[in-house]
Amino acid sequence: MAAAVEPTSLTLTLTDEHLALQKAVRDFAQKEIVPIAAEYDESGEFPLATVRKMGEMGLMGIEVPEEYGGAGMDALAYVLTMVEIAKADASHSTIVSVNNSLYCHGLMKFGTEAQKQQFLVPVASGEKIGAYSLTEPMSGSDAATMASRAVLNEAGTHYVINGRKSWVTSGPVADYLVLFTMTEPEKGNKGISAFLIDAQQPGFIRGKKEPKMGIRASATSEIVYDNYLCPVENMLGKPGEGFKVAMTVLDAGRIGIASQALGIAEAAYEATLQYARERTAFGDPIGAFQMTQAKIADMKTRIEASRQLIYNAVLAKERGKKTGGRYTTEASMAKLFASETAMFVTHAAVQIHGGIGYSKEYPVERYFRDAKITEIYEGTSEIQRLVIARAELGLR
Ligand code: CAA
């Protein structure tokens, strides 16, 4: 796909290719994901069949060049895809997001040619599933305080990895993972290294599955490493560069979560508009009442503001591809605002729907539960505010 973004431009262009992709993803998501979303939310089962179909459509490695198994599209294509999938079902979009940005993006940016052939091609093409493993039971926002360890063996051929990772999205089903663990604990965040992990190897143990409030069909679990032997050539980036890899990858990930939040908000908003036109009370459609109108106006305004912040982050990311510059602040602003918008909009959606908004027979209850995680994972709203303010103040 031709680059849609000029390095110095202030606007994004939705090319014919973008519009065609958006339509194809929307059609697929509405036809194949919407009908199963509630059932998979209830059972908590991983939707493998539709994930495989998304792989066939190129949606599991959207920005990965075709020679590495991806679709060779741009950052805007990723956002458009995420919004459409999230509108149908947030769980599916979580799986897409982790595969694309938390896994493939890191490999694209920091992987060697051999690593890309072995670990990127099968995941970008959707044959295998990728995951990202940073968080530990006692290390979430303070990501550098991890207890897990990787120690080089005497022969210098393998790192021996031990420890427990938590909240690993796609952990119960992942084939490959990017793992962050301490190689030189005395160096703090400069002692963290990143490793490419093969889930088939001994010492990789899938732990407790999290019984989550929302995004219930995206499987999340602990992973235990028990003397897992990782060949030295499977280190991603240089020794001690892991924290930088983790943070760089999260910049891309946060644009994905912002897009997910926008998709959830749009779904809740559209359901609300329809309901406000159809439901009558006191002899009028409830949309005729000013208290409903005020909510609808605020929902719509925040949704469009979120979209603009996401597009702003897309521009910064595309500029970064050319200049090597970071887009940390833009990604954090987009995630912060869009996730809080998703919470605001789904809350208002439930309120306007009244009793049926509280019922599992209607999807707004699921949108409300799904929205909450966007304020938490890939950096809480508090962390996004900290990242934005520190950059503005020139602090670290
Ligand atoms: N890109 C590149 N480098 C970065 C960076 C970025 N975005 N952010 C920080 N760095 C670098 C800094 O430049 C610095 O390097 P130098 O010392 O060489 O200059 C180094 O990393 C340390 O930076 P800080 O001093 O800012 O680090 P800190 O310890 O103060 O922490 C933080 C910063 C923002 C709080 C960070 O720890 C953070 O983002 N925490 C939240 C973690 C998070 O999002 N966790 C959830 C992850 S995964 C998940 O949700 C599960 C899932 O599967 C979806």
Boltz pocket constraint, residues with backbone or C-beta under 6 A from the ligand:
constraints:
  - pocket:
      binder: B
      contacts: [[A, 98], [A, 132], [A, 134], [A, 135], [A, 140], [A, 141], [A, 142], [A, 143], [A, 144], [A, 166], [A, 167], [A, 168], [A, 169], [A, 189], [A, 243], [A, 244], [A, 247], [A, 248], [A, 250], [A, 251], [A, 326], [A, 328], [A, 376], [A, 377], [A, 378], [A, 379], [A, 380], [A, 383], [A, 387], [A, 396]]
      max_distance: 6.0
